Amino acid sequence: MSISQLEKPTLLQIVLLIHRNGENETLSTDLIENVQGSSHTVYSAISRLLENQLIQEKWKTKPRRRTFSLTKKGKAIASHLEEMGGILASEDKPV
């Protein structure tokens, strides 16, 4: 996956949402409810993140649920995104 592929806001939103959920697995319904875009857009982004091994999925049978968590690579990217967010949110200080 290249950086240009990650520039799609939905991909970044999903990675950050799963990251902020901590060690808890994130339900697909949570992603659809909390990420901007249609359910089709969210599922397309999920597919791309799975293909590029940034997230992993688990299917649970009772009740039937699809959950997601970050891979090691996904955690590293999420940490960098959080760091960037902190830099952007900090006040500009004169040098």
ZADO-1210 file (C-alpha; in nm, 4 decimals, padded with zeros to 6 digits):
<atoms>
<atom x="00.0000" y="00.0000" z="00.0000" code="MET" pos="1"/>
<atom x="00.1326" y="00.3435" z="-00.0855" code="SER" pos="2"/>
<atom x="00.0755" y="00.6697" z="00.0977" code="ILE" pos="3"/>
<atom x="-00.1479" y="00.7914" z="-00.1843" code="SER" pos="4"/>
<atom x="-00.3839" y="00.4996" z="-00.1182" code="GLN" pos="5"/>
<atom x="-00.4064" y="00.6017" z="00.2480" code="LEU" pos="6"/>
<atom x="-00.5082" y="00.9544" z="00.1544" code="GLU" pos="7"/>
<atom x="-00.8694" y="00.8454" z="00.1336" code="LYS" pos="8"/>
<atom x="-01.0377" y="00.9845" z="00.4474" code="PRO" pos="9"/>
<atom x="-01.2472" y="00.6730" z="00.5078" code="THR" pos="10"/>
<atom x="-00.9378" y="00.4529" z="00.5387" code="LEU" pos="11"/>
<atom x="-00.7795" y="00.6866" z="00.7918" code="LEU" pos="12"/>
<atom x="-01.1027" y="00.7199" z="00.9883" code="GLN" pos="13"/>
<atom x="-01.1369" y="00.3428" z="01.0173" code="ILE" pos="14"/>
<atom x="-00.7767" y="00.2935" z="01.1309" code="VAL" pos="15"/>
<atom x="-00.8117" y="00.5681" z="01.3930" code="LEU" pos="16"/>
<atom x="-01.1502" y="00.4477" z="01.5157" code="LEU" pos="17"/>
<atom x="-01.0213" y="00.0942" z="01.5684" code="ILE" pos="18"/>
<atom x="-00.7051" y="00.2332" z="01.7332" code="HIS" pos="19"/>
<atom x="-00.9044" y="00.4516" z="01.9715" code="ARG" pos="20"/>
<atom x="-01.1173" y="00.1525" z="02.0650" code="ASN" pos="21"/>
<atom x="-00.8047" y="00.0068" z="02.2248" code="GLY" pos="22"/>
<atom x="-00.7756" y="-00.3660" z="02.2679" code="GLU" pos="23"/>
<atom x="-01.1508" y="-00.4070" z="02.2212" code="ASN" pos="24"/>
<atom x="-01.2546" y="-00.5445" z="01.8868" code="GLU" pos="25"/>
<atom x="-01.4557" y="-00.3029" z="01.6750" code="THR" pos="26"/>
<atom x="-01.7840" y="-00.4147" z="01.5218" code="LEU" pos="27"/>
<atom x="-01.8553" y="-00.3494" z="01.1557" code="SER" pos="28"/>
<atom x="-02.1769" y="-00.1738" z="01.2617" code="THR" pos="29"/>
<atom x="-01.9694" y="00.0669" z="01.4758" code="ASP" pos="30"/>
<atom x="-01.7595" y="00.1527" z="01.1723" code="LEU" pos="31"/>
<atom x="-02.0649" y="00.2189" z="00.9562" code="ILE" pos="32"/>
<atom x="-02.2217" y="00.4392" z="01.2257" code="GLU" pos="33"/>
<atom x="-01.9071" y="00.6401" z="01.3053" code="ASN" pos="34"/>
<atom x="-01.7235" y="00.6777" z="00.9746" code="VAL" pos="35"/>
<atom x="-01.8250" y="00.9324" z="00.7153" code="GLN" pos="36"/>
<atom x="-01.9529" y="00.7782" z="00.3957" code="GLY" pos="37"/>
<atom x="-02.2029" y="00.5215" z="00.2794" code="SER" pos="38"/>
<atom x="-02.1950" y="00.1617" z="00.3973" code="SER" pos="39"/>
<atom x="-02.0598" y="00.0691" z="00.0526" code="HIS" pos="40"/>
<atom x="-01.7712" y="00.3153" z="00.0986" code="THR" pos="41"/>
<atom x="-01.6959" y="00.1758" z="00.4440" code="VAL" pos="42"/>
<atom x="-01.6996" y="-00.1858" z="00.3246" code="TYR" pos="43"/>
<atom x="-01.4744" y="-00.0971" z="00.0291" code="SER" pos="44"/>
<atom x="-01.2301" y="00.0671" z="00.2703" code="ALA" pos="45"/>
<atom x="-01.2437" y="-00.2370" z="00.5005" code="ILE" pos="46"/>
<atom x="-01.1589" y="-00.4613" z="00.2051" code="SER" pos="47"/>
<atom x="-00.8606" y="-00.2452" z="00.1112" code="ARG" pos="48"/>
<atom x="-00.7339" y="-00.2384" z="00.4721" code="LEU" pos="49"/>
<atom x="-00.7690" y="-00.6179" z="00.4976" code="LEU" pos="50"/>
<atom x="-00.5879" y="-00.6715" z="00.1666" code="GLU" pos="51"/>
<atom x="-00.3006" y="-00.4541" z="00.2858" code="ASN" pos="52"/>
<atom x="-00.2876" y="-00.6200" z="00.6276" code="GLN" pos="53"/>
<atom x="-00.3591" y="-00.3089" z="00.8326" code="LEU" pos="54"/>
<atom x="-00.6600" y="-00.4685" z="00.9998" code="ILE" pos="55"/>
<atom x="-00.7716" y="-00.8235" z="01.0716" code="GLN" pos="56"/>
<atom x="-01.1222" y="-00.9578" z="01.1031" code="GLU" pos="57"/>
<atom x="-01.2941" y="-01.2175" z="01.3141" code="LYS" pos="58"/>
<atom x="-01.6345" y="-01.3703" z="01.2621" code="TRP" pos="59"/>
<atom x="-01.8314" y="-01.4544" z="01.5731" code="LYS" pos="60"/>
<atom x="-02.1247" y="-01.6884" z="01.5478" code="THR" pos="61"/>
<atom x="-02.3384" y="-01.6117" z="01.8536" code="LYS" pos="62"/>
<atom x="-02.4535" y="-01.3490" z="01.7990" code="PRO" pos="63"/>
<atom x="-02.3307" y="-01.3351" z="01.4413" code="ARG" pos="64"/>
<atom x="-02.0868" y="-01.0461" z="01.4254" code="ARG" pos="65"/>
<atom x="-01.7902" y="-00.9315" z="01.2234" code="ARG" pos="66"/>
<atom x="-01.5234" y="-00.7590" z="01.4314" code="THR" pos="67"/>
<atom x="-01.1977" y="-00.5857" z="01.3443" code="PHE" pos="68"/>
<atom x="-00.8696" y="-00.5103" z="01.5154" code="SER" pos="69"/>
<atom x="-00.5448" y="-00.3552" z="01.4000" code="LEU" pos="70"/>
<atom x="-00.2466" y="-00.5606" z="01.2918" code="THR" pos="71"/>
<atom x="00.1035" y="-00.4659" z="01.4054" code="LYS" pos="72"/>
<atom x="00.1443" y="-00.2591" z="01.0886" code="LYS" pos="73"/>
<atom x="-00.1951" y="-00.0966" z="01.1430" code="GLY" pos="74"/>
<atom x="-00.1058" y="-00.0066" z="01.5025" code="LYS" pos="75"/>
<atom x="00.2169" y="00.1589" z="01.3867" code="ALA" pos="76"/>
<atom x="00.0319" y="00.3671" z="01.1268" code="ILE" pos="77"/>
<atom x="-00.2397" y="00.4620" z="01.3772" code="ALA" pos="78"/>
<atom x="00.0234" y="00.5764" z="01.6274" code="SER" pos="79"/>
<atom x="00.1800" y="00.8009" z="01.3650" code="HIS" pos="80"/>
<atom x="-00.1607" y="00.9415" z="01.2708" code="LEU" pos="81"/>
<atom x="-00.2327" y="01.0205" z="01.6371" code="GLU" pos="82"/>
<atom x="00.1074" y="01.1880" z="01.6667" code="GLU" pos="83"/>
<atom x="00.0371" y="01.3972" z="01.3577" code="MET" pos="84"/>
<atom x="-00.2998" y="01.4955" z="01.5027" code="GLY" pos="85"/>
<atom x="-00.1306" y="01.6108" z="01.8211" code="GLY" pos="86"/>
<atom x="00.1175" y="01.8214" z="01.6263" code="ILE" pos="87"/>
<atom x="-00.1587" y="01.9786" z="01.4208" code="LEU" pos="88"/>
<atom x="-00.3689" y="02.0505" z="01.7304" code="ALA" pos="89"/>
<atom x="-00.0857" y="02.2104" z="01.9256" code="SER" pos="90"/>
<atom x="-00.0492" y="02.5855" z="01.9273" code="GLU" pos="91"/>
<atom x="00.2023" y="02.7285" z="01.6867" code="ASP" pos="92"/>
<atom x="00.4994" y="02.8540" z="01.8825" code="LYS" pos="93"/>
<atom x="00.7430" y="03.1016" z="01.7359" code="PRO" pos="94"/>
<atom x="01.0861" y="02.9613" z="01.6743" code="VAL" pos="95"/>
</atoms>
